[in-house]
Amino acid sequence: MRMPQSWLQPSGMPPEVSHVPDGWDDDQIPGALREAMRALEAVPSEFVETGNSTYAWHNIGAELAQLTYDSSRAGDRSASVRSESASIRTLTFRSAHTSIELEVTEDSLLGQVMPPGEGTIEAQTREGVITAAAPIDEIGCFSIEPVPRGPFRLRCRIGHGTDVATGWITL
């Protein structure tokens, strides 16, 4: 659904509206609202689903831990120090109060949550399916087997009230 040409600025972009123009009468407003509703209905359902899943983490109440280190991106800096590349990939996620250190091996994810404490950690798909869950021991260590395939995130719940979700990971 296209916006009427009379609504567009010379740049082709719709104007910001902070009030109804003086030239409008009460009969024009319902028609404009109907047209706006039809334009809203024209948004493809896949687009709406993608938008909803992108922001789904806002509903879970977990603090977001961002990726701050990825050994696969360390690249040239490590080449001058080592003669061969490491077979284990390391990732670090940090939030305001928690860090998650992760080592990716061929068949598992080994990690530690700091500050330490007993709890659980889950690997979740974009659809919210839990593909693996593991206990976190009293020193914050955990092991997830097998390594999740496709995009996933980790959600960590520690007994002292910590609830953290990482950003999306694709290995």
C-alpha positions as CSV (number, residue, x, y, z in Angstrom):
1,M,0.0,0.0,0.0
2,R,1.5,3.3,-1.0
3,M,1.1,6.6,0.8
4,P,-0.8,9.2,-1.1
5,Q,1.5,11.6,-3.0
6,S,-0.1,14.6,-1.2
7,W,1.4,13.2,2.1
8,L,5.0,13.1,0.8
9,Q,7.6,15.8,1.2
10,P,9.7,16.8,-1.9
11,S,12.3,14.2,-0.8
12,G,9.7,11.5,-1.2
13,M,9.7,10.8,2.5
14,P,6.6,11.1,4.7
15,P,6.7,14.1,7.0
16,E,6.8,13.9,10.8
17,V,3.3,14.7,12.1
18,S,2.9,16.5,15.4
19,H,-0.6,17.9,14.7
20,V,-3.4,17.7,12.2
21,P,-3.0,20.3,9.4
22,D,-5.6,23.1,9.4
23,G,-6.9,22.1,6.0
24,W,-8.4,18.8,7.2
25,D,-12.0,18.4,8.1
26,D,-13.6,15.7,10.3
27,D,-14.6,13.7,7.2
28,Q,-11.0,13.2,5.9
29,I,-9.6,11.9,9.2
30,P,-11.4,8.5,9.2
31,G,-10.4,7.9,5.6
32,A,-6.8,8.6,6.4
33,L,-7.0,6.2,9.4
34,R,-8.5,3.4,7.2
35,E,-5.7,3.9,4.7
36,A,-3.1,3.7,7.4
37,M,-4.6,0.5,8.8
38,R,-4.6,-1.1,5.3
39,A,-0.9,-0.2,5.0
40,L,-0.3,-1.9,8.3
41,E,-2.0,-5.0,7.2
42,A,0.2,-5.1,4.0
43,V,3.3,-5.9,6.1
44,P,4.3,-9.5,5.3
45,S,3.8,-11.9,8.2
46,E,7.4,-13.1,7.9
47,F,8.6,-9.6,8.5
48,V,6.5,-9.3,11.6
49,E,7.7,-12.7,12.9
50,T,11.3,-11.8,12.4
51,G,10.8,-8.5,14.2
52,N,9.1,-10.3,17.1
53,S,11.8,-12.9,17.4
54,T,14.5,-10.3,17.3
55,Y,13.2,-8.6,20.4
56,A,11.9,-11.8,22.1
57,W,14.7,-11.6,24.7
58,H,13.1,-8.5,26.2
59,N,10.3,-10.6,27.5
60,I,12.5,-13.1,29.4
61,G,13.8,-10.8,32.1
62,A,17.3,-11.9,31.6
63,E,20.3,-9.5,31.4
64,L,21.9,-9.5,28.0
65,A,25.6,-10.5,27.8
66,Q,27.4,-9.2,24.7
67,L,30.2,-11.0,23.0
68,T,33.4,-9.2,24.0
69,Y,36.1,-11.7,22.7
70,D,36.2,-14.3,20.0
71,S,39.5,-16.1,19.4
72,S,38.6,-16.8,15.8
73,R,38.7,-13.0,15.3
74,A,42.0,-12.5,17.0
75,G,43.6,-13.4,13.7
76,D,46.9,-11.7,12.9
77,R,47.7,-10.7,16.5
78,S,48.1,-14.4,17.6
79,A,49.9,-15.4,14.4
80,S,53.0,-13.5,15.5
81,V,53.0,-15.3,18.8
82,R,52.1,-18.8,17.9
83,S,53.4,-21.0,15.1
84,E,50.1,-22.9,14.8
85,S,46.5,-22.0,15.5
86,A,44.7,-23.3,18.5
87,S,42.2,-26.1,18.0
88,I,39.9,-24.7,20.8
89,R,37.9,-21.6,20.1
90,T,37.3,-19.3,23.1
91,L,34.4,-16.8,23.5
92,T,33.8,-14.3,26.3
93,F,30.4,-12.7,27.0
94,R,29.9,-9.9,29.5
95,S,27.0,-8.2,31.0
96,A,27.0,-5.5,33.7
97,H,27.4,-8.1,36.5
98,T,28.3,-11.4,34.9
99,S,30.8,-12.9,32.5
100,I,30.7,-16.2,30.7
101,E,33.9,-17.8,29.4
102,L,33.3,-20.4,26.8
103,E,35.6,-22.9,25.1
104,V,34.3,-24.6,22.0
105,T,35.7,-28.1,21.3
106,E,34.7,-30.6,18.6
107,D,32.0,-32.2,20.7
108,S,31.2,-29.8,23.6
109,L,31.0,-26.3,25.1
110,L,33.1,-26.0,28.3
111,G,32.6,-22.9,30.3
112,Q,32.7,-20.9,33.5
113,V,30.3,-18.2,34.8
114,M,31.8,-15.4,37.0
115,P,30.9,-14.6,39.7
116,P,30.5,-18.4,40.4
117,G,27.5,-20.1,41.8
118,E,25.4,-23.2,41.3
119,G,22.6,-23.0,38.7
120,T,21.7,-24.1,35.2
121,I,22.6,-23.2,31.7
122,E,20.6,-23.8,28.5
123,A,21.2,-23.6,24.8
124,Q,18.2,-22.1,23.1
125,T,17.3,-21.8,19.4
126,R,15.6,-18.7,17.9
127,E,12.3,-20.5,18.2
128,G,12.8,-20.8,21.9
129,V,13.5,-24.6,21.8
130,I,16.0,-25.7,24.5
131,T,18.5,-28.0,22.6
132,A,20.7,-28.7,25.7
133,A,20.7,-28.0,29.4
134,A,23.4,-28.5,32.0
135,P,24.1,-27.9,35.6
136,I,26.5,-25.1,36.7
137,D,28.6,-26.2,39.7
138,E,29.6,-24.2,42.8
139,I,32.7,-22.8,41.1
140,G,30.7,-21.7,38.0
141,C,31.8,-24.5,35.6
142,F,29.6,-26.3,33.1
143,S,29.7,-28.6,30.1
144,I,27.2,-28.7,27.3
145,E,27.1,-31.7,24.9
146,P,26.8,-31.8,22.0
147,V,27.7,-28.5,20.5
148,P,24.5,-26.8,19.3
149,R,24.1,-26.5,15.5
150,G,22.8,-23.4,13.9
151,P,22.1,-20.1,15.7
152,F,21.7,-20.4,19.5
153,R,22.1,-18.4,22.6
154,L,23.0,-19.5,26.2
155,R,20.7,-18.6,29.1
156,C,22.3,-18.9,32.5
157,R,20.4,-18.9,35.8
158,I,22.4,-18.8,39.0
159,G,20.9,-19.5,42.4
160,H,21.6,-16.0,43.8
161,G,19.2,-14.5,41.3
162,T,21.4,-14.0,38.3
163,D,19.6,-14.5,34.9
164,V,21.7,-13.8,31.9
165,A,21.2,-14.5,28.2
166,T,24.1,-14.2,25.6
167,G,23.7,-12.7,22.2
168,W,23.1,-15.1,19.3
169,I,26.0,-17.4,18.5
170,T,26.6,-19.3,15.2
171,L,29.7,-21.5,15.3
